[in-house]
Amino acid sequence: MTVQPVRQTDFAAALVDPARAVPPGIVSYRCDSDPKRFAVYRNNVHVGLVGVLAAKFPVCAQLVGEEFFTAMARIYVADRKPTSPIMMHYGAEFPAFISDFVGARSVPYLSDMAALEQAWSVAYNAADAGPVTLAEIAAIDLDNLPDLTLTPHPASGLLRSDYPTGSIWAAHQAPGVKVRSGAEAILVTRPAMDVKVTVIPTADAAFAQDLLRGAAVGDAIERVLIGQSEFDFGRALVGLCSLGAFSQPV
């Protein structure tokens, strides 16, 4: 019996779609099509993708329990397959999926936690870059400071949550961390080898958001001062640079 060649696109399409038949050319040792054997392979891929999500969103899994998380992840995987062979990119839409997932409404901060863990993953895998140092900031002529723009570090990410998401995340990293109440702004950075997750003041977050979007320092200061007349931009700028939010000019 002659076995016809299998196109890779046909194989991939059948692998992720249970409604498709086994592609011609995929045969058993008996040289016949075996849907059950192919279904096992297809299921292994599905289970593997669920495992990718569990590894990427560990705190989310801890918050809802393994059984619930697995069931939720299986629904996500069923409709959303990888578009890249690089698995670190998979699950980028998981936070948005959770926010619309009816079963997760009892944990209203779960989608924000997923967004934080996605930002952590992005920071961990971001390109290396030297952070701006305090000495470099101190050397800037004060007359030129208002027009200064800073380059966001490739690992920097800023999130705002109506819940104490950053504190909850920290409590899952080390025992004894107290979870605060109320909304939080969270800065994710990686100035060296380790990813840092830091809860920052609301005014600092507004300032950081403008700077990360490319606004000049003077413009960012003016916008924050409209609602926070006592905002200390010097302290905020030093704090953001100390955390590694910005990278050195190329």
ChimeraX attribute file (.defattr): number of C-alpha atoms within 10 A of each C-alpha:
attribute: neighborCount
match mode: 1-to-1
recipient: residues
	/A:1	5
	/A:2	6
	/A:3	11
	/A:4	10
	/A:5	10
	/A:6	12
	/A:7	11
	/A:8	10
	/A:9	10
	/A:10	13
	/A:11	15
	/A:12	12
	/A:13	14
	/A:14	18
	/A:15	22
	/A:16	19
	/A:17	13
	/A:18	14
	/A:19	8
	/A:20	11
	/A:21	15
	/A:22	21
	/A:23	21
	/A:24	15
	/A:25	16
	/A:26	17
	/A:27	17
	/A:28	12
	/A:29	7
	/A:30	7
	/A:31	12
	/A:32	13
	/A:33	17
	/A:34	15
	/A:35	15
	/A:36	10
	/A:37	12
	/A:38	20
	/A:39	16
	/A:40	11
	/A:41	13
	/A:42	18
	/A:43	14
	/A:44	13
	/A:45	15
	/A:46	19
	/A:47	15
	/A:48	13
	/A:49	23
	/A:50	23
	/A:51	15
	/A:52	16
	/A:53	24
	/A:54	18
	/A:55	11
	/A:56	21
	/A:57	23
	/A:58	16
	/A:59	22
	/A:60	23
	/A:61	21
	/A:62	13
	/A:63	16
	/A:64	15
	/A:65	11
	/A:66	14
	/A:67	10
	/A:68	15
	/A:69	20
	/A:70	18
	/A:71	11
	/A:72	18
	/A:73	24
	/A:74	18
	/A:75	13
	/A:76	20
	/A:77	21
	/A:78	14
	/A:79	9
	/A:80	15
	/A:81	14
	/A:82	13
	/A:83	9
	/A:84	9
	/A:85	8
	/A:86	8
	/A:87	13
	/A:88	16
	/A:89	15
	/A:90	20
	/A:91	24
	/A:92	18
	/A:93	14
	/A:94	19
	/A:95	20
	/A:96	14
	/A:97	17
	/A:98	24
	/A:99	18
	/A:100	11
	/A:101	14
	/A:102	9
	/A:103	11
	/A:104	17
	/A:105	13
	/A:106	9
	/A:107	13
	/A:108	13
	/A:109	21
	/A:110	22
	/A:111	23
	/A:112	23
	/A:113	25
	/A:114	27
	/A:115	23
	/A:116	28
	/A:117	22
	/A:118	23
	/A:119	23
	/A:120	24
	/A:121	19
	/A:122	21
	/A:123	23
	/A:124	19
	/A:125	15
	/A:126	15
	/A:127	11
	/A:128	16
	/A:129	18
	/A:130	16
	/A:131	23
	/A:132	23
	/A:133	16
	/A:134	14
	/A:135	8
	/A:136	10
	/A:137	14
	/A:138	10
	/A:139	8
	/A:140	11
	/A:141	9
	/A:142	11
	/A:143	8
	/A:144	10
	/A:145	13
	/A:146	15
	/A:147	13
	/A:148	16
	/A:149	17
	/A:150	20
	/A:151	17
	/A:152	21
	/A:153	24
	/A:154	21
	/A:155	26
	/A:156	24
	/A:157	23
	/A:158	21
	/A:159	18
	/A:160	20
	/A:161	18
	/A:162	13
	/A:163	19
	/A:164	21
	/A:165	29
	/A:166	26
	/A:167	20
	/A:168	19
	/A:169	18
	/A:170	18
	/A:171	15
	/A:172	14
	/A:173	11
	/A:174	8
	/A:175	8
	/A:176	9
	/A:177	13
	/A:178	10
	/A:179	14
	/A:180	13
	/A:181	12
	/A:182	10
	/A:183	14
	/A:184	22
	/A:185	22
	/A:186	23
	/A:187	27
	/A:188	27
	/A:189	29
	/A:190	27
	/A:191	25
	/A:192	13
	/A:193	8
	/A:194	10
	/A:195	19
	/A:196	19
	/A:197	22
	/A:198	17
	/A:199	20
	/A:200	18
	/A:201	13
	/A:202	16
	/A:203	20
	/A:204	21
	/A:205	22
	/A:206	18
	/A:207	25
	/A:208	26
	/A:209	17
	/A:210	17
	/A:211	24
	/A:212	20
	/A:213	12
	/A:214	15
	/A:215	18
	/A:216	17
	/A:217	21
	/A:218	16
	/A:219	16
	/A:220	20
	/A:221	24
	/A:222	16
	/A:223	13
	/A:224	21
	/A:225	15
	/A:226	10
	/A:227	10
	/A:228	13
	/A:229	9
	/A:230	10
	/A:231	17
	/A:232	14
	/A:233	19
	/A:234	10
	/A:235	10
	/A:236	18
	/A:237	19
	/A:238	15
	/A:239	15
	/A:240	21
	/A:241	19
	/A:242	15
	/A:243	22
	/A:244	26
	/A:245	28
	/A:246	26
	/A:247	21
	/A:248	15
	/A:249	11
	/A:250	6
